[in-house]
Amino acid sequence: MILSPDHHLVDAEGQYLWSADGAARAWTRVTQEVRYLLPQFDRLVLLVGLPAAGKSTWVTTPGNQDPKALFIDATFVARSWRTPFIQMARQAGKPVDAIVFMTPFPVILERNSHRPATRTPPVEKLKLWQETLIKEFPTVDEGFRIVHPLVP
């Protein structure tokens, strides 16, 4: 199963509508869903990477899915963004893995240039997130069982 805060930012007509309040509500819903669903799965997997790194494409590609895993498809570049989910997994007695998408920054910029404006963060924010990911790269010391860097 795949959870993403983005799924909660789409209206009835399929339009992606981002706002700070909407994003906060979306994260609250994902957190509630993880707490409810995680006991049914063997492990939690955080997909880590910038927007347009290929997380959603990878996780929905046949062969990459694991019916025993609960996937969260989100940016997760900052340790503080990952910590609550690592803690939930620990409380549920489940291992948590990270798949880190190491997509080159020029590829990120190119892919984002083809996305609708409502789905594209400003380049300055993308640069900040890239720097954060480099500084706060996921580690097993953080609580992950496995950290798997992936170059799509």
C-alpha positions as CSV (number, residue, x, y, z in Angstrom):
1,M,0.0,0.0,0.0
2,I,1.2,3.5,-0.8
3,L,0.3,6.6,1.2
4,S,1.2,10.1,0.2
5,P,0.2,13.5,1.5
6,D,-0.2,14.6,-2.1
7,H,-3.2,12.3,-2.5
8,H,-5.0,14.5,0.0
9,L,-4.3,17.7,-1.9
10,V,-6.3,16.7,-5.0
11,D,-9.8,18.0,-5.3
12,A,-12.9,16.2,-6.7
13,E,-12.0,17.4,-10.2
14,G,-8.5,16.0,-9.9
15,Q,-6.8,19.4,-9.5
16,Y,-3.7,19.5,-7.2
17,L,-4.3,22.3,-4.7
18,W,-1.4,23.1,-2.4
19,S,-1.7,25.5,0.5
20,A,0.1,25.5,3.9
21,D,-3.1,24.6,5.7
22,G,-4.0,21.9,3.2
23,A,-0.5,20.4,3.5
24,A,-0.7,20.4,7.3
25,R,-4.1,18.6,7.1
26,A,-2.7,16.2,4.5
27,W,0.2,15.3,6.8
28,T,-2.2,14.8,9.7
29,R,-4.3,12.4,7.6
30,V,-1.2,10.4,6.5
31,T,0.0,10.2,10.1
32,Q,-3.4,8.9,11.2
33,E,-3.5,6.4,8.3
34,V,0.0,5.1,9.2
35,R,-1.0,4.6,12.8
36,Y,-4.1,2.7,11.8
37,L,-2.7,0.6,8.9
38,L,0.9,-0.2,10.1
39,P,-0.1,-3.1,12.3
40,Q,-1.3,-4.9,9.2
41,F,2.1,-4.7,7.4
42,D,5.5,-6.3,8.1
43,R,7.5,-3.1,7.6
44,L,7.3,0.6,6.8
45,V,9.2,2.1,3.8
46,L,9.9,5.8,3.5
47,L,10.6,7.0,-0.1
48,V,13.0,9.9,0.3
49,G,13.8,12.4,-2.4
50,L,13.1,15.7,-4.0
51,P,9.9,16.3,-6.0
52,A,10.2,14.7,-9.5
53,A,13.0,12.4,-8.3
54,G,11.0,9.4,-9.5
55,K,9.6,8.1,-6.2
56,S,6.0,7.7,-7.3
57,T,7.0,6.2,-10.6
58,W,9.3,3.7,-9.0
59,V,6.9,2.6,-6.3
60,T,4.0,2.0,-8.8
61,T,6.3,0.0,-11.2
62,P,5.5,-3.7,-11.2
63,G,8.2,-5.5,-9.3
64,N,8.9,-2.7,-6.9
65,Q,5.8,-3.3,-4.8
66,D,5.8,-5.4,-1.7
67,P,2.3,-6.3,-0.4
68,K,3.8,-6.8,3.0
69,A,5.2,-3.2,3.1
70,L,3.5,0.1,3.8
71,F,5.1,2.8,1.6
72,I,5.0,6.5,2.3
73,D,5.8,8.5,-0.8
74,A,6.9,12.0,0.3
75,T,10.0,14.2,0.2
76,F,11.4,13.3,3.7
77,V,14.7,15.2,3.1
78,A,14.9,16.5,6.7
79,R,15.5,14.1,9.6
80,S,12.8,15.9,11.6
81,W,10.3,15.0,8.9
82,R,11.3,11.3,9.1
83,T,11.5,11.0,12.9
84,P,7.7,10.7,13.7
85,F,7.3,7.8,11.2
86,I,10.4,6.0,12.5
87,Q,8.9,6.4,16.0
88,M,5.5,5.0,14.9
89,A,7.2,2.0,13.3
90,R,9.2,1.4,16.5
91,Q,6.1,1.6,18.6
92,A,4.3,-0.8,16.3
93,G,7.3,-3.2,16.5
94,K,7.9,-2.9,12.8
95,P,11.2,-2.3,11.0
96,V,11.5,0.9,8.9
97,D,13.5,1.2,5.7
98,A,14.5,4.2,3.6
99,I,14.8,4.2,-0.2
100,V,16.7,7.4,-1.1
101,F,16.3,8.6,-4.6
102,M,19.7,10.0,-5.8
103,T,18.4,11.7,-8.9
104,P,20.8,14.3,-10.3
105,F,19.7,17.8,-9.6
106,P,19.7,18.9,-13.3
107,V,17.2,16.0,-13.9
108,I,15.0,17.2,-11.0
109,L,15.0,20.7,-12.5
110,E,14.1,19.3,-16.0
111,R,11.3,17.1,-14.7
112,N,9.8,19.8,-12.6
113,S,9.8,22.2,-15.6
114,H,7.3,19.9,-17.2
115,R,5.0,19.8,-14.2
116,P,2.0,22.0,-13.7
117,A,2.8,25.2,-11.7
118,T,0.8,24.0,-8.8
119,R,3.0,20.9,-8.5
120,T,6.4,22.7,-8.9
121,P,8.2,24.1,-5.9
122,P,10.4,27.2,-6.6
123,V,14.0,26.4,-7.7
124,E,15.3,28.0,-4.4
125,K,13.2,25.6,-2.4
126,L,14.4,22.6,-4.4
127,K,18.0,23.8,-3.8
128,L,17.4,24.1,-0.1
129,W,15.8,20.6,0.0
130,Q,18.8,19.2,-1.9
131,E,21.2,20.7,0.5
132,T,19.1,19.4,3.4
133,L,19.1,15.9,2.0
134,I,22.9,16.0,1.6
135,K,23.4,17.3,5.2
136,E,20.7,15.0,6.8
137,F,21.1,11.9,4.6
138,P,19.2,9.0,6.2
139,T,21.2,6.6,8.3
140,V,20.7,3.4,10.3
141,D,21.7,5.4,13.4
142,E,18.5,7.4,12.9
143,G,16.4,4.2,13.3
144,F,16.3,2.7,9.8
145,R,16.9,-1.0,9.4
146,I,18.1,-0.4,5.8
147,V,19.0,2.8,3.9
148,H,19.0,2.0,0.2
149,P,20.4,4.8,-2.1
150,L,18.8,4.4,-5.5
151,V,19.9,6.1,-8.7
152,P,17.0,6.0,-11.0
